[in-house]
Amino acid sequence: MEEMVSLGGDLGLYAEEMEPGTHAMWGNYPQALTHLALISAADILASSARRAQARSPL
């Protein structure tokens, strides 16, 4: 997750496409679906971490 967040441009925006080798951003900015997917992934990871913490003994 940290790597994906670090790949955003100066304003944290993502383009339509990204070159896998160089991580160069191609296309138009911003792309709502890319940002929505990132937010969704962050929410899933946070929920998973909360569930794991709730199950762990103190």
N, C-alpha and C positions, 0 to 999 in steps of 0.2 A: 504494500500500500504506500509506503514511504517513497518508493521508487517512482510509482505512477504520479503521485502528487508532485514530486520534484521535476517531472518532465513538462509540467505546464509552463506556459510562457511567462513573461514578466508580470502579467496580471493574473496568473494561474489559469489561463484559458487554454483550451485544446482545439486543434484544427480538425478538419474532416479526416485527415489521414496522417500517419506517422511512419517514416522510414524506419524499419526495424533495426537496421545496423547502426545508423547514426542518430536516431531519434529526432531527425529533422521533421518539423511540422509542415505539412503540405495542405493546401486548400483554404477554405474560408474559415473565419473565426466568428463568433463562437458557435459551437455545436451543442445544442441543448441535450441531445441524446447521450453524447459522451459524458457530459457533466452529470446527467441524471444517473447514468450507470456508475459513475464514481461515487456519488452520494449513496446510492443503493448498496454498493459494496462496503462502504464505510459503516453503514447502518447494520448490515449483516455481521460484519466483524465485531462491532461493538456489542450487538446482541449475543453473539457467541461467547464473547469474553465475559459478559455479565452472567450468562448461564453457567459457565465454567467456574466462575468465582462463587456463585451461589451453591454449587455442588461441593466445593472443596471444604474440608474440615478446617476449623479455626485453630 
